[in-house]
Amino acid sequence: MQPQGRGPSGGVLARQAFEEEALALLDRLYGTALRLAGNRADAEDLVQDTYLKAFRFAERFEPGTNLKAWLFTILHNTHLNARRQVRRNPIEVDSAAVEQSAAAAPGRDDPEALVMRDVLDVDLKAALDALPEAFREAVWLRDVEEFSYAEIASMLEVPIGTVMSRISRGRRLLHDGLVERRAAGRTVNL
């Protein structure tokens, strides 16, 4: 797919097809953004920034390559850049106020909770959330988003061996976390 084509109408049609194909991946990107960002508002911002960059630089997309992988690479890089920016400019947070506002709205599920309730059981979600970020991200991209090792290596800008190691170790940690939860008397539905 080429975002810009030849002739006056070819470019518009190609651009429209590119945008439609990219927008069809919105839910997948949002699910991954929730895993990366950890909350609904940041995930929404992350997805919005990803699409802004993708549409602004659509001419850089190479026709015939994997659009999904291209978008996930933008998502990952945008997330990393945002984390770097936060580290440079830390924000003071009143934890008590946050807890009070969360307690004031009981019973309201955020989108992540709704998505995860449908996809993952409670024990699996808890074990996944407990993984260190590097392992959680690699396992998520491979096992949920079904990217190849090479695609993940490209997205994360690490060698393929590192990806394979992170996935292997992440799966082992995930398994161990589930076993621990089972031993603690919780049920695990695999």
MODELLER restraints for C-alpha pairs under 7 A, 6 or more apart:
rsr = mdl.restraints
at = mdl.atoms
rsr.add(forms.Gaussian(group=physical.xy_distance, feature=features.Distance(at['CA:1:A'], at['CA:18:A']), mean=6.63, stdev=0.5))
rsr.add(forms.Gaussian(group=physical.xy_distance, feature=features.Distance(at['CA:1:A'], at['CA:63:A']), mean=4.54, stdev=0.5))
rsr.add(forms.Gaussian(group=physical.xy_distance, feature=features.Distance(at['CA:1:A'], at['CA:64:A']), mean=5.97, stdev=0.5))
rsr.add(forms.Gaussian(group=physical.xy_distance, feature=features.Distance(at['CA:2:A'], at['CA:14:A']), mean=5.93, stdev=0.5))
rsr.add(forms.Gaussian(group=physical.xy_distance, feature=features.Distance(at['CA:2:A'], at['CA:63:A']), mean=4.93, stdev=0.5))
rsr.add(forms.Gaussian(group=physical.xy_distance, feature=features.Distance(at['CA:3:A'], at['CA:11:A']), mean=6.87, stdev=0.5))
rsr.add(forms.Gaussian(group=physical.xy_distance, feature=features.Distance(at['CA:3:A'], at['CA:14:A']), mean=5.06, stdev=0.5))
rsr.add(forms.Gaussian(group=physical.xy_distance, feature=features.Distance(at['CA:3:A'], at['CA:15:A']), mean=4.30, stdev=0.5))
rsr.add(forms.Gaussian(group=physical.xy_distance, feature=features.Distance(at['CA:3:A'], at['CA:18:A']), mean=5.57, stdev=0.5))
rsr.add(forms.Gaussian(group=physical.xy_distance, feature=features.Distance(at['CA:3:A'], at['CA:58:A']), mean=5.92, stdev=0.5))
rsr.add(forms.Gaussian(group=physical.xy_distance, feature=features.Distance(at['CA:3:A'], at['CA:59:A']), mean=5.78, stdev=0.5))
rsr.add(forms.Gaussian(group=physical.xy_distance, feature=features.Distance(at['CA:4:A'], at['CA:11:A']), mean=4.31, stdev=0.5))
rsr.add(forms.Gaussian(group=physical.xy_distance, feature=features.Distance(at['CA:4:A'], at['CA:14:A']), mean=5.72, stdev=0.5))
rsr.add(forms.Gaussian(group=physical.xy_distance, feature=features.Distance(at['CA:4:A'], at['CA:15:A']), mean=5.76, stdev=0.5))
rsr.add(forms.Gaussian(group=physical.xy_distance, feature=features.Distance(at['CA:4:A'], at['CA:59:A']), mean=6.54, stdev=0.5))
rsr.add(forms.Gaussian(group=physical.xy_distance, feature=features.Distance(at['CA:5:A'], at['CA:11:A']), mean=3.90, stdev=0.5))
rsr.add(forms.Gaussian(group=physical.xy_distance, feature=features.Distance(at['CA:5:A'], at['CA:14:A']), mean=6.00, stdev=0.5))
rsr.add(forms.Gaussian(group=physical.xy_distance, feature=features.Distance(at['CA:29:A'], at['CA:47:A']), mean=6.64, stdev=0.5))
rsr.add(forms.Gaussian(group=physical.xy_distance, feature=features.Distance(at['CA:29:A'], at['CA:72:A']), mean=6.90, stdev=0.5))
rsr.add(forms.Gaussian(group=physical.xy_distance, feature=features.Distance(at['CA:30:A'], at['CA:43:A']), mean=6.55, stdev=0.5))
rsr.add(forms.Gaussian(group=physical.xy_distance, feature=features.Distance(at['CA:30:A'], at['CA:47:A']), mean=6.13, stdev=0.5))
rsr.add(forms.Gaussian(group=physical.xy_distance, feature=features.Distance(at['CA:33:A'], at['CA:43:A']), mean=4.81, stdev=0.5))
rsr.add(forms.Gaussian(group=physical.xy_distance, feature=features.Distance(at['CA:33:A'], at['CA:46:A']), mean=6.48, stdev=0.5))
rsr.add(forms.Gaussian(group=physical.xy_distance, feature=features.Distance(at['CA:33:A'], at['CA:47:A']), mean=6.67, stdev=0.5))
rsr.add(forms.Gaussian(group=physical.xy_distance, feature=features.Distance(at['CA:34:A'], at['CA:40:A']), mean=6.37, stdev=0.5))
rsr.add(forms.Gaussian(group=physical.xy_distance, feature=features.Distance(at['CA:34:A'], at['CA:43:A']), mean=5.02, stdev=0.5))
rsr.add(forms.Gaussian(group=physical.xy_distance, feature=features.Distance(at['CA:34:A'], at['CA:112:A']), mean=6.34, stdev=0.5))
rsr.add(forms.Gaussian(group=physical.xy_distance, feature=features.Distance(at['CA:37:A'], at['CA:43:A']), mean=5.45, stdev=0.5))
rsr.add(forms.Gaussian(group=physical.xy_distance, feature=features.Distance(at['CA:40:A'], at['CA:110:A']), mean=6.79, stdev=0.5))
rsr.add(forms.Gaussian(group=physical.xy_distance, feature=features.Distance(at['CA:40:A'], at['CA:111:A']), mean=6.62, stdev=0.5))
rsr.add(forms.Gaussian(group=physical.xy_distance, feature=features.Distance(at['CA:40:A'], at['CA:112:A']), mean=6.68, stdev=0.5))
rsr.add(forms.Gaussian(group=physical.xy_distance, feature=features.Distance(at['CA:46:A'], at['CA:75:A']), mean=6.88, stdev=0.5))
rsr.add(forms.Gaussian(group=physical.xy_distance, feature=features.Distance(at['CA:46:A'], at['CA:78:A']), mean=6.91, stdev=0.5))
rsr.add(forms.Gaussian(group=physical.xy_distance, feature=features.Distance(at['CA:46:A'], at['CA:79:A']), mean=6.62, stdev=0.5))
rsr.add(forms.Gaussian(group=physical.xy_distance, feature=features.Distance(at['CA:47:A'], at['CA:75:A']), mean=6.90, stdev=0.5))
rsr.add(forms.Gaussian(group=physical.xy_distance, feature=features.Distance(at['CA:50:A'], at['CA:74:A']), mean=5.87, stdev=0.5))
rsr.add(forms.Gaussian(group=physical.xy_distance, feature=features.Distance(at['CA:50:A'], at['CA:75:A']), mean=5.28, stdev=0.5))
rsr.add(forms.Gaussian(group=physical.xy_distance, feature=features.Distance(at['CA:50:A'], at['CA:78:A']), mean=6.72, stdev=0.5))
rsr.add(forms.Gaussian(group=physical.xy_distance, feature=features.Distance(at['CA:54:A'], at['CA:71:A']), mean=6.91, stdev=0.5))
rsr.add(forms.Gaussian(group=physical.xy_distance, feature=features.Distance(at['CA:69:A'], at['CA:151:A']), mean=6.46, stdev=0.5))
rsr.add(forms.Gaussian(group=physical.xy_distance, feature=features.Distance(at['CA:72:A'], at['CA:155:A']), mean=6.87, stdev=0.5))
rsr.add(forms.Gaussian(group=physical.xy_distance, feature=features.Distance(at['CA:73:A'], at['CA:155:A']), mean=4.41, stdev=0.5))
rsr.add(forms.Gaussian(group=physical.xy_distance, feature=features.Distance(at['CA:76:A'], at['CA:155:A']), mean=6.71, stdev=0.5))
rsr.add(forms.Gaussian(group=physical.xy_distance, feature=features.Distance(at['CA:123:A'], at['CA:178:A']), mean=6.66, stdev=0.5))
rsr.add(forms.Gaussian(group=physical.xy_distance, feature=features.Distance(at['CA:123:A'], at['CA:188:A']), mean=6.03, stdev=0.5))
rsr.add(forms.Gaussian(group=physical.xy_distance, feature=features.Distance(at['CA:124:A'], at['CA:178:A']), mean=6.65, stdev=0.5))
rsr.add(forms.Gaussian(group=physical.xy_distance, feature=features.Distance(at['CA:127:A'], at['CA:174:A']), mean=5.71, stdev=0.5))
rsr.add(forms.Gaussian(group=physical.xy_distance, feature=features.Distance(at['CA:127:A'], at['CA:177:A']), mean=5.27, stdev=0.5))
rsr.add(forms.Gaussian(group=physical.xy_distance, feature=features.Distance(at['CA:127:A'], at['CA:178:A']), mean=6.07, stdev=0.5))
rsr.add(forms.Gaussian(group=physical.xy_distance, feature=features.Distance(at['CA:128:A'], at['CA:136:A']), mean=6.42, stdev=0.5))
rsr.add(forms.Gaussian(group=physical.xy_distance, feature=features.Distance(at['CA:128:A'], at['CA:174:A']), mean=6.12, stdev=0.5))
rsr.add(forms.Gaussian(group=physical.xy_distance, feature=features.Distance(at['CA:131:A'], at['CA:170:A']), mean=6.95, stdev=0.5))
rsr.add(forms.Gaussian(group=physical.xy_distance, feature=features.Distance(at['CA:131:A'], at['CA:173:A']), mean=6.93, stdev=0.5))
rsr.add(forms.Gaussian(group=physical.xy_distance, feature=features.Distance(at['CA:131:A'], at['CA:174:A']), mean=6.96, stdev=0.5))
rsr.add(forms.Gaussian(group=physical.xy_distance, feature=features.Distance(at['CA:135:A'], at['CA:166:A']), mean=5.14, stdev=0.5))
rsr.add(forms.Gaussian(group=physical.xy_distance, feature=features.Distance(at['CA:135:A'], at['CA:167:A']), mean=6.24, stdev=0.5))
rsr.add(forms.Gaussian(group=physical.xy_distance, feature=features.Distance(at['CA:135:A'], at['CA:170:A']), mean=4.67, stdev=0.5))
rsr.add(forms.Gaussian(group=physical.xy_distance, feature=features.Distance(at['CA:136:A'], at['CA:170:A']), mean=6.43, stdev=0.5))
rsr.add(forms.Gaussian(group=physical.xy_distance, feature=features.Distance(at['CA:138:A'], at['CA:163:A']), mean=6.62, stdev=0.5))
rsr.add(forms.Gaussian(group=physical.xy_distance, feature=features.Distance(at['CA:138:A'], at['CA:166:A']), mean=6.26, stdev=0.5))
rsr.add(forms.Gaussian(group=physical.xy_distance, feature=features.Distance(at['CA:138:A'], at['CA:167:A']), mean=5.56, stdev=0.5))
rsr.add(forms.Gaussian(group=physical.xy_distance, feature=features.Distance(at['CA:139:A'], at['CA:167:A']), mean=5.13, stdev=0.5))
rsr.add(forms.Gaussian(group=physical.xy_distance, feature=features.Distance(at['CA:139:A'], at['CA:170:A']), mean=6.22, stdev=0.5))
rsr.add(forms.Gaussian(group=physical.xy_distance, feature=features.Distance(at['CA:139:A'], at['CA:171:A']), mean=6.82, stdev=0.5))
rsr.add(forms.Gaussian(group=physical.xy_distance, feature=features.Distance(at['CA:141:A'], at['CA:147:A']), mean=5.90, stdev=0.5))
rsr.add(forms.Gaussian(group=physical.xy_distance, feature=features.Distance(at['CA:141:A'], at['CA:152:A']), mean=6.94, stdev=0.5))
rsr.add(forms.Gaussian(group=physical.xy_distance, feature=features.Distance(at['CA:142:A'], at['CA:148:A']), mean=6.58, stdev=0.5))
rsr.add(forms.Gaussian(group=physical.xy_distance, feature=features.Distance(at['CA:149:A'], at['CA:160:A']), mean=6.22, stdev=0.5))
rsr.add(forms.Gaussian(group=physical.xy_distance, feature=features.Distance(at['CA:149:A'], at['CA:163:A']), mean=6.46, stdev=0.5))
rsr.add(forms.Gaussian(group=physical.xy_distance, feature=features.Distance(at['CA:149:A'], at['CA:164:A']), mean=6.81, stdev=0.5))
rsr.add(forms.Gaussian(group=physical.xy_distance, feature=features.Distance(at['CA:150:A'], at['CA:160:A']), mean=5.98, stdev=0.5))
rsr.add(forms.Gaussian(group=physical.xy_distance, feature=features.Distance(at['CA:152:A'], at['CA:163:A']), mean=6.92, stdev=0.5))
rsr.add(forms.Gaussian(group=physical.xy_distance, feature=features.Distance(at['CA:153:A'], at['CA:159:A']), mean=5.71, stdev=0.5))
rsr.add(forms.Gaussian(group=physical.xy_distance, feature=features.Distance(at['CA:153:A'], at['CA:160:A']), mean=5.10, stdev=0.5))
rsr.add(forms.Gaussian(group=physical.xy_distance, feature=features.Distance(at['CA:153:A'], at['CA:163:A']), mean=5.95, stdev=0.5))
rsr.add(forms.Gaussian(group=physical.xy_distance, feature=features.Distance(at['CA:178:A'], at['CA:188:A']), mean=6.94, stdev=0.5))
rsr.add(forms.Gaussian(group=physical.xy_distance, feature=features.Distance(at['CA:182:A'], at['CA:188:A']), mean=6.11, stdev=0.5))
